[in-house]
């Protein structure tokens, strides 16, 4: 793709270098357009070297090429990161007083804006109104992250991490905002069941697939709630952290009321220690063996199916990690009929390359139609493909209801 990356004048401009590098590494042709103020924070030599392209922010050079129109027309995607309050205000008013703002007005390509500013500026009524204007005009505006700001202060207003911006931008270019209006609840990660004050029973789930689904869904316009078990959460997504299966169950119950789709990507422990110790167990007291008495955790997904009764909402998607590659399809079909969910995404973990990896291979099983798809590749790509399958299933369900 031909991607224009606009950079405006904020301290987070230095992070745009990683964003550009990542897009170039993925094979995209990137044209960087910094504003004059952005060049106070990051130099054009750096941007030229990283983008492998010339950088000239001046509207009045090469005028004969009418470059603002040419750049706008030829772009497949425009990303502005970081976007200052001033850039957002000027874009909302249609002001075109430099090369970047001219290109933004001249393009018909999808535009993704990643704001970065202090919390007070983000929450200012003028900024909020300008953001609403951009969104109403079809410009995708990411939520800023909550975290450390320029000084010692922290709050909402931080630029989302470059990989989150890349994922959002590529999903926007591929699908537009086809999931707008949909409320999607996603669980990710692996639960940990305490044994004592320091030890737990856990599993190898890294949460990468669930987080990739959350980021892709958000980029495609869905309202996403992410419940993460023992993982680092993406900064720009509305999320809740949990540790144990029962905490995850409680968080799902709270978030469930508004969900149209629930995607249970988390690896939930089937058993927990019945009576974990508040103190650290000492081996001098325990002797040579340690017996742990485990009790079964509730099956959250199966309970969601039961609670739904005959209703078609929410649409329920389960995950399964299977180690018997030969019988993957049969195990997945057996599991979907046992769990009663609408879709099951089965991972072959026999090669032990899935946990923690950036790539995966999945088989998608449908409650009535059996195996309906197989996807392989980057977890972010698989996330997009899964969301497209879910999106395509929803109208069918509504028609059947
Ligand atoms: O039966 P199994 O644990 O393989 O099923 C996996 C699916 O069920 C996943 O979607 C997981 O999130 C969900 N699950 C659950 N509650 C449990 C165990 C698994 O919701 N106690």
Boltz pocket constraint, residues with backbone or C-beta under 6 A from the ligand:
constraints:
  - pocket:
      binder: B
      contacts: [[A, 245], [A, 264], [A, 265], [A, 266], [A, 267], [A, 268], [A, 269], [A, 270], [A, 297], [A, 298], [A, 299], [A, 300], [A, 301], [A, 302], [A, 317], [A, 318], [A, 319], [A, 320], [A, 321]]
      max_distance: 6.0
